[in-house]
Amino acid sequence: MTSLPQPAANDNRDDYMTAVQEARSALRRAVEIKAAGASFAEREVALLDAANVACRLDLEAELQTTADAHAGDLRIDGVVYERHQEGSADYHSLCGTMRIRRPTYRKAGERNGPTVVPLELAAGLIEGATPALAYRVTLGYAQGPGRHAEEQIHADRRAPPSRSTLERMAKAVGTRVKMTAPRIEPLLRQEEKLPEGAHAISTGLDRTSVPMEEERPAGSPAATRRKKRTKPYVRSAPPPVDVKYRMAYVGTVSVVDKDGEALITRRYSASSAEGPAEIVGRMMADVQRAREQAPRLPVGIMQDGAPEMWTLMRAAVREAGVRHWHEGVDRYHLGERLGEVARIAEPDEAKRRQKLARWNDELDKDDDAIDCIAKWLAGQIPLHEGEDAQKLEEHWTFLFNNNDRMRYATLRRVGLPCGSGATEGACKSVVMIRAKGCGQRWHEDGVGAALTLRAVYMSERLPTLWPHFAAEYSSQVKAAA
């Protein structure tokens, strides 16, 4: 179900259908003029194009009427504004670009203060776009690169502005969503109910790299290899840059069923410059809201063994008022290590498989299984030399340091997952798919906007967040008198 604005319901369906039939007849006449005798496919295109032109002309007329109605002093959200300057601007819709004459206004009594455009506030225009185009651009930018969104809009036989304009809109919207989401999310949480079958809450924090374009200091050698240009620049060459990989943070909050399967997952992301502190706070707000509805829900932290991530999450869960929680190191990471241990310690493949199968079965059933495995591993270290002995010792150290977070029997018993699949998956679905495509490299403002929109979209919150966000661009405008 969507929470996007819908036409107001009324009882005039007969009148509505009569008007639709009249519009249909007019569109058919336009198609006959433009594509008489053409194939069905050509007539379909002509019909859609005619509908675009009709919609654009009507939107243009409505916006111009609204702008012309703004004369003299105005009250905008109760504050008096004076007419400042005449002008015109392009506004964009799904059906094409519209040139509108509209004045700017300034607060009464201010000589050099910022100006506003009452038309944009009265119509709820968003970054130079009509609400429908703004949402479509935002959705497209959350799903993938701007060029894909442009291609999709054109494939729908719409008439969007240029790709650079779409990119500018999307970045501006994403930047503002990043600013306003922490303020809007409490409203969304109050509307969100726990899914049926909710049994526990699993959280996790991780990070992955993002290619960032950084200007190279003068005189410094190149930090990354670039292809040598074979043709001379027609214009002056751009300043040299390096592409460096910086860490982006990803956090998840999953409500899971009794088998540890996620029923719903909220995802958050932050760039390396922002750091993880804010998204961790927002994650804990989700945990608190879930426990308001079901105070007895067990809480678990499931992630890899990075110590700094554990320090952040433990402090956050404690600050969120959770007195007791469960912890688990991702079972997949442990399995990788045990596989290498078995490969070194047991050369016979059949026996190695038996040992790994027995270990996994014991880990599922007995919390003390990890202690037995660690004890056995400690006895294997003196039996090996060189690199093998060093690797076994590293794996033993990992088991020793994370011993208390490998009690998988308890995790299964309380219904928590034994892996950090939700968080590891978010690293891929939020960051890697959106920000690590072929040839992509980012500046801070762009990656912040893209990852914010991607995380909201992947959390299934974009339709419910949008009405609150769009309201930020609207104001009550009326005559000052």
C-alpha positions, 0 to 999 in steps of 0.5 A: 500500500502506498501513502503517496497523494491520491486524487480526492474521492467524491461522488461525481463518478458519472461526471468524471467519466463523462469528462474522461470520454470528452478528453478521450475524443479530443486525444483521438482527434489529435492522433488522427491528425498526427498519425492517420493510417499509422500502425497500432504501435505508432498510434500508441506513441502519438496518443501518449505524446498528445497526452503529455502535451495536453497535461503540460499545457494544463499544468503550465496554465494552472501554475501561471494562474497561481503566480498571477494571483500573487500581487501586493504584500503576502502572508507566508505562514503568517509572516508578511512578505513584500514584492521584490522583483519580477522574473520567470523560471523553468519548472519541470514536470513528467510531461515537459518543461514549463516557463512561468512568469513569477515574482520573488518576495522578501520579508517586510522590512529586510533590505538584503534578506533572502528571497522566496518564490510564493508560487513554489511554496503555494504549489509545493514545487520541489527543487524546480520540479512538480511533486510527481516528477520529484518523486519519480526522480527520487525513486530513480536515484534511490534505485540506481544511477541518474542515467537509468532513471532518465532512460526509464522516464523516456521509456515511459514516453514521458518528457523529462528535462536533461540528465544534468537537471535530473541529477541536480534535482536528485542530489538536492532532494537526497541532501535535504532528506539526509537533513530531515529524515532524523526529524521525520522518522519518529513520525513514521515509527509511530505509524509502523506496527510490529509485523505478525509473528515478531519474535525478536530484534536483531541489529548489526553495524558494518562498513564497506568501501566506496570510491571517492574522488579527491583532488590531488595536492600540487606536486604529489605523485598519482595515488591511482593509475589512470589511462594516459590520454591519446588525444589532446584536450580541446579545453584546459585539462581538469585538475588531477584527482585520485580515486581513494576508497573510504569506508561507508557505514551500514546498520540494520534493525531486523524484526525476526520470527521464531526461526530467526528469519527477518520479517522486516529490516530497516537499513541505514547508511552513512559516509566515511565523513559522517561516521556511524554515530547518527545512524546508530542512534536512529537504529536504537530508536527503531529498537525502542519503538519495537519494544514499546509495542512488545517489551519482552522482545529479545534483542541481539547484536549480530555482526562480524568481529571488528572490535570498534563496531562492538564498542559502538553497538554495546554503548548504544544498546545500553543507552537505549535502555536495554538491560539484557541483550544477546551477542553473536559473531557471524556464523559464516565468518566462524565457519570460514576460520574453522574450515581453514583450521580443518584444512591445516590440521586434517589432510584427509578430506573425508575426515575433514568433512566429518570433523566440520560437520560434527563441529557445526552440529555441536555448535547448534546444540551446545553452548560449550562446543566452542570451548571444546573446539578452542581447546582442541585447536590449542593442542594442534598449534605445537604440532605444526611449524612455520606459516601453518602454526602462525595461522592456527594461532591467529584462529585460536586468538579469534576464538579466544577473543570472541568466545562469549559471542559464539553461543549459537545454541542460546541464540537459536533457542531465543529465536535470533539469527546466528548470522549477520546476513541482514547487515552483510546484505545491506552492505551489498544492497545499499552501498555496493549496488548503488555506489560501486558500479563500473566507473563510479566515483563520488564526492561527499555531497553526492554519495551522502545523498545517494546512500541516504535515498537508497537506505530509505528505499531499501527500508520500504519507507520512501512512500511513507516518508515522502508526504512528510518530506514534500510538506517541507516545500509547501507553505500557506500563502495568502494576501497580507490584507 
